[in-house]
Amino acid sequence: MKLGFKGKLLMGFFILLMVQGLVIFFWFSQAMKASVLDEIKNQGLSTATSLAVGLVEPLLAMDYLRMKLLVDETKRLSNDIFYIFVLDPEGRILAHTFKDGFPVELKTVNLFSRTKGFSLKLLNTGDEKIYDYAVPITVNQDLLGVLRLGLSHTRAEEVVDQVLITTIIIMVLAIFLAGLVGTLLANPVIRSIKKLHDSSEQALRGNLNIHTAPALARNCWDIMNCSRTECPAYKNYHHRCWYLAGTLCPTCVGGEYAKKIESCRKCRVYRQCSGDEIQSLAESFDAMTLSLKGNLSDLKNAEKILNDQKGRLQTILDAVPDFISLQDAQGRYISVNKAFCEMLGRSQDQIVGRFNKDLFPPIIAERYDEEDRSVLSSSTPLVKENRIKDHRGTRWLHVVKIPVPGKDLASIGLVCSGRDISILKEVQDQLTHAQKMDSVGRLAAGVAHEINTPLGIILGYGQLLLEDVEKEGQIYQDVSAIVKQTKICAKIVKDLLNFSRSSESVTSHFDIHTALEEVIDVVEHTFRLNHITIRRNFHPSPLYLKGDKEKIRQVFVNLLNNAFDAIGSNGEIFVGTGEAEPGSQMKISVTDTGCGIDKKNLQKIFDPFYTTKGPGKGTGLGLSVTFGIIKEHKGKIEAYSPPLDKSLLQGTEFVVLLPLDNEPAKGEQDG
C-alpha cells in the first residue's frame, strides 16, 4: 500500500531527523567521549602531579606516616582512583594504598621516563582497565621518588556511556517533538489538499456546485458597508469578489479576474480577505469551477440550439422526397435524409460515418468515388442520370452533385441530391410508344383505305364467279378459297380501320349487360361444344355506358375468343360486372382457366400484330383493336396472369374499366 501525502511528509521528517540525529550522535558521541576521557586523564594527571608535589616534604623528612596518610587521603577523596603508591629512586615501595598486599609486578609495568616528565599507560587486569600514571617527585631536578596513581578507566567509560544514553534520549525526544510539530503544521495543509482532491473528483463527476475555500469572518459588503444587493459579490459567501466578473464596487476595474486583479490588490478588501497560498489555491479552484459552470451552461444552451436546428433541418430533409446526402472531403457520409436511407434499405446509423465502398458494390463504389474526387478537385457540379437496381427493382435517378466550398474556396465536401424519375422515364417510353402507335395507326388507315376497294372488287367478282361455275368442280373450290381469303383480308382491313379509329362511330346509351348477353348468346353454344362453360356474375343493377355499342360488343367478342383460344377445351370462363368506383366507374372482368400468359409477353399483348398464336390462327390485331376501342371510350384495360382471383392457379384475367353514365337520356337506352 502506498503512503499518502501525510505519511510521506511524516516519513520524510522522520528520516531527515533520524539521519541528522545519527550524524550528530556519532559525531557528538565520539567528540564527547574523547573529551571526557581527556578530561579524566587530565584530572588524573593533575591529581598525581599535585600529590607528587605534596609528597616532596614527607620524602625529604622521611616521614613515612605522613606520606601514607597523604596518599590514603587522596584515594579516599576520589572513587575513581584505584590505587596510589610511592617508589624511591631505587624502586623500593615507600607507601601504597593496597589493603591486600602490594602487587610486585605492578612496579615495572609503567617505567618512568625522564624525557616526557611523566608516563601514562592503560593497564588491563582482566576485570578492569586502569590508567596508570607514573609521575616523578623531584626537588631542583633531583629525583626523590616516583608516584604511581591508578585511575579507573572502566568508570570513565561508564560516565561516557551515561552521557551517550542521555544524548540518545534527548535526540529521540527531539525527533518525537519534531514529528509532533510537523504533524500539527502539516495537518491543515493535508486537509486542504484532501478537500481540493474531493472537490476535483466531484467536479469530474459533473458537480460544479462545490465550495473548497473556507468562509471568511468578514466579506466585502461588511468591510465596505455595501448594500448593493444586485452586485454578484453581495452575500456571496463562497467566492471572493476579485474572482467575480461584473462587481459593482466603485473601486473595482470592470472585467474578469485577469483585468481587475491588479486593482484589487490595492483594495483593503483584498488585503483583509486574501489568505495564504493554500487558501488562494482553494479560492482559485472555486473560481475555476464557477467559470466552468458558466461556460458549460453556455455550451449546453448552444448544444440545445444546435440540436434543435439539426432536428428541424433533418425533419425538412426527411420531408423532401428527393434523396440528399452530405459527404466530407474524404468521401465519408456525414448526414443523409430518410429518402436516401430508403433507397439503400439501411438505417441512418448504418450509413453515417461510412464510405461508398461500405454501401455499394465495388464497381459502383469505385465509379462514385471517381465522380466525387472529380467534383471536389474541380469544384464543378455534376449532373447525370443513373439507372440503378435495388430491392425495389430497376429505377432511374436524376442525380446532382454540388461541391461545398470552404473558407479558402477549396471544396470541403459535397452535397448529393437525387430524384426518382422512373415514372417520367416510363411516361417518356409510353409517349414514344404512343407516337409509334399513332404512326402505325395512320399507316394502317392509309393502307386499309387503299386496299379496301380492290378487296371489295375481288370479293364481288369472286362471288359472281361462284354463281357461274359448277359447285362440284375444282374451279369452284379454287374460287371459294379466293373468296374466303379475301373475306379474311377484308376483316383485317376492317380491324385496321377500327384500330386507326377511322371507322364511324354510333353513340348511344345502353346497359353493358345487354351488350354482354348479346355476345355470350352468340358464342356460348360454340363454346359449350368444346366443353367450355361461361359463368356470369353480373351486378344486380344496370350499368349504363355512353358509347358505340357495336364496338363494345367487338371488345367482348375479342376477349371471349381469346379466352376460348387460351382454354382450347374443358374449361370455364367467368364474366363479371360491378362498380369499380361507386357512381363513376364500372368494371367488367373476363377470366379464363387457360394456359395463361408469360410475364415477359404480358406487356406486349396490346401491341399491334403481336400474337402468341400459331400461323393462321390470329392476326395480332384483336387486343390492339380492343385497346383502341376502350381508350376511345375513355376507359382502361388491364391484363393479369395469373388472375387476381387467388382461387385460380392459372389463366388470364382481363379487367375493363369504363365510365358510368348514370343519367341516360330517355329513349336512347339500348340504342
Secondary structure by P-SEA (a helix, b strand, c coil): ccccaaaaaaaaaaaaaaaaaaaaaaaaaaaaaaaaaaaaaaaaaaaaaaaaaaaaaaaaacaaaaaaaaaaaaaaacccccbbbbbccccccccccccccccccccccbbbbccccbbbbbbbccccccbbbbbbbcccccccbbbbbbbbaaaaaaaaaaaaaaaaaaaaaaaaaaaaaaaaaaaaaaaaaaaaaaaaaaaaacccccccccccccccccccccccccccccccccccccccccccccccccccccccaaaaaacaaaaaccccaaaaaaaaaaaaaaaaaaaaaaaaaaaaaaaaaaaaaaaaaaaccbbbbbbccccccccccaaaaaaacccccccccccccccccaaaaaaaaaaaaaaaaacbbbbbcccccccccccccbbbbbbbbcccccccbbbbbbbbaaaaaaaaaaaaaaaaaaaaaaaaaaaaaaaaaaaaaaaaaaaaaaaacccccaaaaaaaaaaaaaaaaaaaaaaaaaaaccbbbbbbbbbaaaaaaaaaaacaaaaaaacbbbbbbcccbbbbbbccaaaaaaaaaaaaaaaaaaacccbbbbbbbbbcccccbbbbbbbbcccccccccccccccccccccccccccccaaaaaaaaaaaacbbbbbbcccccccccbbbbbbbbbbbbcccccccccc
